[in-house]
């Protein structure tokens, strides 16, 4: 394996503009949270110029990308991206997630995963549009699919069904199935009005595909996040995923984790975490995690600080279970139910947690849950922070 770098930006502290996290691998994980609330075009341009510099410095190519932005700022942000990444980006657009303004900020950040070295990257198309990338390294293949979903499929449940079917068709084309999926992200508009329907659709789909084996009482579920952030395009839902077509045996699945039992016990078909081989080494994908106890009940109802503390404890316990030091996080997304919860996170925790992160307002899957975090980590990463 050719050696390279894994980079991840870190939220600014008072005395520094940004940080880069280095590791001996051939992946690049870049987290660029916005540090100001100026005009959207200018803020996005600054973020994407940093992304361009990192990509060019490492000689890396984009594998997966997300842009988190307020609805009225997406056009300006995408225009800045086109200009800054000219000659570096292919036809696959980022997953655009529309999170409301918070403290005047319209562009929240950019999350980018790229690779370098002796690899092949091809654009994946479906129904005539680019939907992701296929990565090949030696005899191993990965699929990274972005922003799957169709607003014209009908209501939310119909859109969810079409979204899973679309992903299934693409996986099948490359010799895979949902058994080969290590991680999904489900972006759901107005989550608390139809999350039960989403769970019904997902569980039914997984049963028909054998991921839920009722007869043998086994499950083969991906790690997942289901969060209340509106995907661009007027859709009720959209999906990103990582799969290793034909290589399901290499994915470790942890139904339970930390002090939390299986989410499937209370109707949500996902694993607490998975570990899968990635180009830079075994990588832990920790599902969206919130203050839920071992019985599946919400903890500390109405108490923001206690829910945040409980969530962080669960994540640290999961990292320990996965033999991954706390400082080996590659990137995280932080979701706060409203602006007051987000502000509290930033006041007390954001500069003390050693995880590169972007924090946004996003509805959690229960009305009484105030906070959620998802995490990607690499146990073999070498932590070394550098100001840029």
C-alpha atoms as one frame of an Amber mdcrd trajectory, in Angstrom:
protein
   0.000   0.000   0.000   1.356   3.396  -0.937   1.752   5.650   2.051   0.184
   9.074   2.235  -1.706  11.284   4.647  -5.055  11.464   6.352  -6.048  15.024
   7.141  -8.916  16.388   9.161  -9.640  20.033   9.916 -10.635  20.900  13.468
 -12.910  23.661  14.812 -11.001  26.861  15.445  -9.929  27.753  18.943  -9.491
  31.301  20.085  -5.815  31.562  19.131  -5.749  29.550  15.884  -7.545  29.598
  12.571  -7.703  25.884  11.776  -6.014  22.579  12.421  -4.895  19.634  10.336
  -4.764  16.109  11.631  -2.062  13.919  10.093  -1.913  10.118   9.912   0.141
   7.547   8.023  -2.351   6.173   5.493  -3.601   6.917   2.015  -6.821   8.647
   2.928  -7.698  12.266   3.546 -10.541  13.219   5.876 -11.140  16.949   5.857
 -13.529  18.709   8.223 -13.974  22.420   7.555 -16.428  24.142   9.894 -17.244
  27.738   9.057 -15.587  30.175  11.451 -17.532  33.311  10.541 -20.937  34.541
   9.470 -20.081  36.779   6.552 -21.652  36.598   3.072 -22.308  32.988   2.066
 -20.241  33.196  -1.112 -17.192  34.495   0.771 -17.461  31.972   3.619 -17.909
  29.038   1.224 -15.054  30.292  -0.951 -12.708  30.329   2.047 -13.697  26.777
   3.005 -13.318  25.382  -0.492 -10.001  27.151  -1.031  -8.730  25.281   2.035
 -10.140  22.072   0.593  -8.409  22.714  -2.723  -5.095  23.361  -0.972  -5.400
  20.134   1.046  -6.340  18.061  -2.006  -3.464  19.440  -4.050  -0.926  19.136
  -1.233  -1.809  15.473  -0.756  -2.379  14.655  -4.421  -5.797  13.297  -3.406
  -9.060  12.772  -5.241 -12.542  13.240  -3.806 -14.444  10.131  -2.772 -17.318
  11.578  -0.744 -18.344  15.133   0.099 -21.029  16.967   2.070 -21.963  20.624
   2.170 -24.005  21.832   5.147 -25.646  25.145   4.406 -28.766  27.217   5.051
 -31.421  26.868   2.333 -31.029  30.435   1.053 -27.240  30.078   0.788 -26.881
  26.869  -1.210 -26.635  28.540  -4.628 -23.829  30.841  -3.490 -22.020  28.008
  -1.723 -22.184  25.723  -4.758 -20.963  28.532  -7.006 -17.965  29.028  -4.710
 -17.313  25.286  -4.811 -17.372  25.175  -8.620 -14.809  27.941  -8.828 -12.509
  26.725  -6.041 -12.481  23.058  -7.094 -12.270  23.688 -10.828 -10.091  20.984
 -12.364 -10.190  18.855  -9.196 -13.852  17.829  -8.880 -15.667  15.417 -11.187
 -19.387  15.478 -12.082 -20.552  14.091  -8.726 -22.050  16.866  -6.638 -21.760
  16.905  -2.848 -24.663  15.838  -0.705 -26.203  19.220   0.102 -27.845  19.318
   3.535 -30.038  22.271   4.406 -29.593  23.142   8.069 -31.168  26.355   9.395
 -29.119  29.430  10.151 -27.629  29.464  13.629 -26.192  32.568  15.262 -26.311
  34.245  11.852 -24.242  31.544  10.136 -25.521  30.539   6.700 -22.702  28.191
   5.622 -22.009  25.624   8.331 -19.183  23.617   6.868 -17.743  21.132   4.405
 -16.929  17.498   5.109 -14.751  15.728   2.564 -13.261  12.232   2.258 -10.604
  11.686  -0.405  -7.962   9.110  -1.309  -4.494   9.117  -2.793  -2.000   6.581
  -3.986  -2.387   3.643  -6.332  -6.181   3.593  -6.620  -8.774   3.915  -9.371
 -11.858   6.123  -8.970 -14.774   5.939 -11.411 -18.016   7.904 -11.480 -21.150
   5.864 -10.780 -24.288   6.862 -12.690 -27.914   5.846 -12.277 -30.719   6.881
 -14.603 -28.315   9.190 -16.391 -27.080  11.140 -13.362 -23.890  10.852 -11.301
 -24.710   9.367  -7.879 -21.324   8.443  -6.428 -17.964   6.851  -7.008 -16.430
   3.408  -7.272 -12.990   3.043  -5.701 -10.699   0.157  -6.587  -7.460  -0.639
  -4.802  -5.861  -3.976  -5.664  -8.563  -6.633  -5.483 -10.874  -4.626  -3.208
 -13.723  -2.343  -4.303 -15.767   0.273  -2.463 -18.913   2.128  -3.492 -19.599
   5.580  -2.063 -23.107   6.673  -3.070 -24.265  10.235  -2.449 -27.666  11.851
  -2.058 -29.853   9.022  -3.368 -33.567   9.834  -3.425 -36.329  11.210  -5.613
 -38.913  13.835  -4.658 -41.208  12.643  -7.444 -41.721   9.189  -5.912 -44.689
  10.349  -3.818 -45.067  10.934  -0.081 -42.339  10.352   2.501 -42.852   6.581
   2.828 -42.970   6.162  -0.954 -39.809   8.226  -1.326 -38.087   6.093   1.299
 -39.074   2.903  -0.526 -37.816   4.288  -3.829 -34.561   5.415  -2.172 -33.779
   1.936  -0.826 -34.724   0.344  -4.147 -32.480   2.767  -6.024 -29.529   1.918
  -3.774 -30.267  -1.793  -4.148 -30.280  -1.553  -7.949 -26.915   0.223  -7.996
 -25.351  -2.262  -5.583 -26.629  -5.165  -7.672 -25.073  -3.673 -10.800 -21.665
  -3.878  -9.151 -22.107  -7.407  -7.852 -23.197  -6.368  -4.372 -26.226  -6.149
  -2.122 -27.237  -4.439   1.104 -25.348  -7.189   2.956 -22.211  -5.411   1.717
 -23.192  -2.004   3.155 -21.101  -0.893   6.117 -22.724   2.502   6.735 -25.777
   4.493   5.707 -26.762   8.092   6.358 -30.474   8.909   6.123 -31.266  12.605
   5.825 -34.957  13.126   6.677 -36.992  16.282   6.330 -39.534  16.730   9.151
 -38.308  13.529  10.817 -40.640  13.474  13.806 -43.778  13.344  11.686 -42.806
  10.180   9.830 -39.834   8.432  11.479 -42.039   5.464  12.392 -42.919   5.102
   8.705 -39.240   5.224   7.775 -38.509   2.437  10.265 -41.358   0.357   8.832
 -40.075   0.827   5.281 -36.466   0.094   6.237 -37.275  -3.006   8.302 -39.540
  -4.400   5.590 -36.871  -3.825   2.956 -34.177  -5.444   5.105 -36.381  -8.472
   5.751 -36.946  -9.053   2.045 -33.190  -8.774   1.444 -32.223 -11.095   4.299
 -30.559  -8.532   6.535 -33.208  -9.316   9.141 -33.361 -13.107   9.386 -36.445
 -13.777  11.503 -36.198 -17.550  11.308 -32.647 -17.695  12.649 -33.013 -14.573
  14.810 -30.025 -12.878  13.208 -29.473  -9.409  11.818 -26.821  -8.065   9.445
 -27.418  -4.347   9.768 -25.263  -1.399   8.710 -24.304   1.401  11.033 -26.556
   4.368  10.347 -27.611   7.900  11.103 -31.238   8.955  10.697 -31.446  12.684
  11.367 -33.835  15.540  10.733 -31.955  17.601   8.165 -33.574  18.497   4.862
 -31.770  17.186   1.786 -31.634  19.606  -1.144 -34.075  19.178  -3.983 -37.352
  19.313  -2.041 -37.054  15.678  -0.986 -38.474  14.044   2.128 -35.366  11.884
   2.409 -31.988  11.102   0.894 -29.318   8.500   1.538 -25.533   8.252   1.463
 -23.819   4.895   1.906 -20.508   3.047   1.942 -20.426  -0.522   0.600 -17.835
  -3.179  -0.176 -19.503  -5.149  -3.000 -18.985  -8.882  -2.624 -16.936  -8.431
   0.559 -19.564  -8.606   3.303 -17.437 -10.967   5.412 -14.917  -8.182   6.057
 -17.494  -6.003   7.853 -17.761  -6.388  11.643 -21.144  -5.401  13.060 -21.840
  -4.407  16.644 -25.568  -4.618  17.356 -25.029  -3.263  20.855 -22.350  -0.885
  22.062 -21.301   0.973  25.171 -24.205   0.764  27.610 -26.771   0.647  24.799
 -28.443  -2.547  23.630 -29.491  -3.194  20.056 -31.549  -0.416  18.483 -33.428
  -3.165  16.649 -35.018  -4.107  19.988 -37.053  -0.904  19.833 -37.730  -0.865
  16.099 -34.730   0.841  14.480 -32.854  -1.436  12.080 -29.216  -0.387  12.443
 -26.077  -1.532  14.251 -24.515   0.678  16.890 -21.255   0.523  14.944 -19.445
  -1.316  12.204 -15.764  -1.731  11.454 -14.766  -2.133   7.820 -11.493  -2.163
   5.884 -10.872   1.158   4.169  -7.869   2.198   2.056  -6.115   3.662   5.094
  -6.887   0.764   7.442  -9.748  -0.650   9.543 -12.249   2.139  10.130 -14.963
   2.398  12.777 -18.312   3.839  11.700 -20.263   4.765  14.823 -23.959   5.345
  14.262 -25.787   8.461  15.331 -25.721   8.242  19.136 -27.938  10.021  21.651
 -28.884   9.838  25.352 -30.714   6.492  25.275 -30.389   3.974  28.103 -30.004
   0.193  27.935 -33.791  -0.210  27.828 -34.099   2.107  24.837 -35.564   4.960
  26.873 -34.599   8.628  26.579 -32.364   9.757  29.408 -32.408  13.160  31.162
 -35.514  14.538  29.471 -35.331  18.324  29.219 -31.740  18.551  30.529 -29.408
  19.680  27.732 -26.151  19.340  29.660 -26.978  15.874  30.975 -28.000  14.612
  27.512 -24.794  15.914  25.940 -22.702  14.338  28.705 -24.547  11.017  28.361
 -24.061  11.025  24.578 -20.331  11.662  24.884 -19.986   8.892  27.476 -21.679
   6.428  25.124 -19.394   7.408  22.261 -16.260   7.081  24.353 -17.428   3.703
  25.611 -17.989   2.570  22.020 -14.542   3.764  20.979 -13.031   1.795  23.870
 -15.037  -1.293  22.877 -13.708  -0.948  19.327 -10.125  -0.622  20.625  -9.920
   2.881  19.211  -8.280   5.642  21.284 -10.464   8.678  21.841  -8.151  10.923
  19.804  -8.268   8.798  16.629 -11.502  10.305  15.316 -11.377  11.263  11.636
 -14.525  13.343  11.647 -17.851  13.817  13.392 -21.182  15.472  12.762 -22.938
  17.018  15.756 -26.705  17.598  15.694 -28.492  19.914  18.121 -32.286  20.045
  18.329 -32.376  23.834  18.284 -30.160  26.873  18.428 -30.074  26.989  22.233
 -28.735  23.411  22.408 -26.180  24.203  19.716 -25.056  27.290  21.591 -24.675
  25.281  24.801 -22.556  22.664  22.981 -20.283  25.383  21.658 -19.985  27.115
  25.020 -19.041  24.080  27.073 -17.781  21.215  24.897 -16.820  22.075  21.316
 -13.242  23.145  22.068 -12.553  20.338  24.548 -13.710  17.293  22.571 -10.863
  15.861  20.490 -13.027  15.101  17.445 -12.947  17.218  14.267 -16.587  18.195
  13.902 -19.214  20.324  12.248 -22.181  21.179  14.462 -25.607  22.111  13.084
 -29.236  22.348  14.106 -30.928  19.065  13.206 -34.003  17.334  14.629 -33.211
  14.083  16.446 -35.495  11.072  15.935 -37.512  11.621  19.148 -39.004  14.939
  20.252 -37.434  14.553  23.720 -33.915  13.947  22.396 -31.929  17.172  22.245
 -28.556  16.077  20.884 -26.872  13.447  18.719 -23.369  12.749  17.415 -22.021
  10.390  14.758 -18.352   9.523  14.529 -15.886   7.993  12.092 -12.577   6.853
  13.570  -9.515   4.882  12.537  -7.773   2.960  15.332  -4.426   2.949  13.498
  -4.382   6.682  12.794  -1.475   8.625  14.289  -2.772  11.721  16.090  -0.732
  14.851  15.397  -2.428  18.233  15.185  -0.904  21.059  13.170  -2.095  24.623
  12.768  -2.639  25.716   9.185
